[in-house]
């Protein structure tokens, strides 16, 4: 049992950091090159400015985003994925592909399970 906990612990810790809907949205939006705050705000449906700020800080702290401030007036700030985040993005794409391939099977299994529970 301890082996399972030791194996799952790093995975759980990382998923807790990156699996939130806002974090994934930021990672996907920034995957195609440098992106500015307002571009992220427009690209991520429903996110507030405060939540976007908190998410950006968290991802930067975790080493997944690089924040570059240009000395202009007004200041220009861009966010880019780090190499580690680019690798994570590829993994998220694989997971997305898996979800799309199996969405129908999962829905059918849920429908079968729910029907059996009603009987």
C-alpha positions in Angstrom: 0.0 0.0 0.0 2.9 2.4 0.8 4.2 1.9 -2.8 0.9 3.1 -4.2 0.9 6.2 -2.0 4.5 7.0 -2.9 3.8 6.5 -6.6 0.6 8.6 -6.5 1.9 11.4 -4.3 4.0 13.4 -6.9 1.2 12.9 -9.5 -1.4 14.2 -7.1 0.7 17.2 -6.1 1.3 18.2 -9.7 -2.3 17.7 -10.8 -3.4 19.8 -7.9 -1.3 22.7 -9.3 -2.2 22.4 -13.0 -5.5 20.7 -13.3 -7.7 23.7 -12.4 -9.8 24.9 -15.3 -8.1 28.3 -15.2 -4.6 26.9 -15.2 -5.3 24.7 -18.1 -6.9 27.6 -20.0 -3.8 29.7 -19.4 -1.4 26.9 -20.5 -3.4 26.3 -23.6 -3.7 30.0 -24.5 0.0 30.6 -24.0 1.1 27.5 -25.9 1.2 29.3 -29.2 3.7 31.9 -28.2 3.9 35.0 -26.1 0.6 36.3 -24.8 -0.4 39.4 -23.0 -2.7 39.7 -20.0 -5.6 41.2 -22.0 -5.3 38.5 -24.6 -5.5 35.8 -21.9 -8.5 37.6 -20.4 -10.3 37.5 -23.7 -9.3 33.9 -24.5 -10.4 32.3 -21.2 -14.2 32.5 -21.0 -15.5 33.5 -17.6 -12.2 34.3 -15.8 -12.1 37.4 -13.7 -9.1 39.7 -13.7 -8.4 38.8 -10.1 -8.5 35.0 -10.8 -6.3 35.5 -13.9 -3.8 37.4 -11.9 -3.7 34.7 -9.2 -3.4 31.9 -11.7 -0.6 33.6 -13.6 1.3 34.1 -10.4 0.8 30.5 -9.3 2.0 29.2 -12.7 5.0 31.5 -12.7 5.9 30.4 -9.1 5.6 26.7 -10.2 8.0 27.4 -13.1 5.5 26.9 -15.8 5.2 30.5 -17.1 7.9 33.1 -17.8 6.8 36.7 -17.3 8.6 39.3 -19.3 8.2 43.0 -18.5 9.3 45.4 -21.3 10.4 48.9 -20.2 7.8 50.9 -22.1 5.1 53.3 -21.1 2.7 51.8 -20.3 4.6 48.6 -19.4 4.2 45.7 -21.7 4.0 42.3 -20.1 4.1 39.0 -21.9 3.7 35.4 -20.7 5.3 32.4 -22.3 5.4 28.8 -21.5 8.7 27.4 -20.0 10.2 24.3 -21.6 8.6 22.3 -18.7 5.2 23.7 -19.5 5.6 23.0 -23.2 6.2 19.4 -22.4 3.1 19.5 -20.1 1.1 21.0 -22.9 1.9 18.0 -25.2 0.7 15.7 -22.4 -2.5 17.7 -22.1 -3.0 17.4 -25.9 -2.6 13.6 -25.6 -5.1 13.5 -22.8 -7.5 15.7 -24.8 -7.1 13.3 -27.8 -7.9 10.3 -25.4 -11.0 12.1 -24.0 -12.3 12.9 -27.5 -11.8 9.3 -28.7 -13.5 7.8 -25.6 -16.2 10.4 -24.8 -18.9 8.3 -26.4 -17.8 5.1 -24.6 -17.8 6.9 -21.3 -21.3 8.4 -21.9 -22.6 4.9 -22.9 -21.0 3.3 -19.8 -22.6 6.0 -17.5 -26.0 5.5 -19.1 -25.7 1.7 -18.7 -24.6 2.1 -15.0 -27.3 4.6 -14.2 -30.0 2.3 -15.8 -28.7 -0.7 -13.7 -28.8 1.5 -10.6 -32.5 2.4 -11.2 -33.5 -1.3 -11.3 
